[in-house]
């Protein structure tokens, strides 16, 4: 079973800056895609699978600050394919609504670029 088959919700392609905080260390990178449940963060120095991290990112004027768990790592392929898949955790209904709004914004912007 590949990663997309294990997801509950489809991801949309999205590139935006993402800051990760883990045990006092910052990782500044960018996203490859996002869904209501998680995202892929491009990096040559992924954090260990199972680690809990804090994520900070902004889509348009929507600022998000949330916790995530590193669920898988890809250390091979092209630079844009290397990184870590994270699952958002500890989301309350307001947080989940914020993520849904962010994903919808990305999907709308992506559709506008195609048309």
Secondary structure, 3 states (H helix, E strand, C coil): CCHHHHCCCCCEECCCEEEEEECCEEEEEEEEEECCCEEEEECCCCCCCCCEEEEEEEECCEEEEEEEEEEEEECCCCHHHCEEEEEEECCCHHHHHHHHHHHHHHHHHHHHHHC
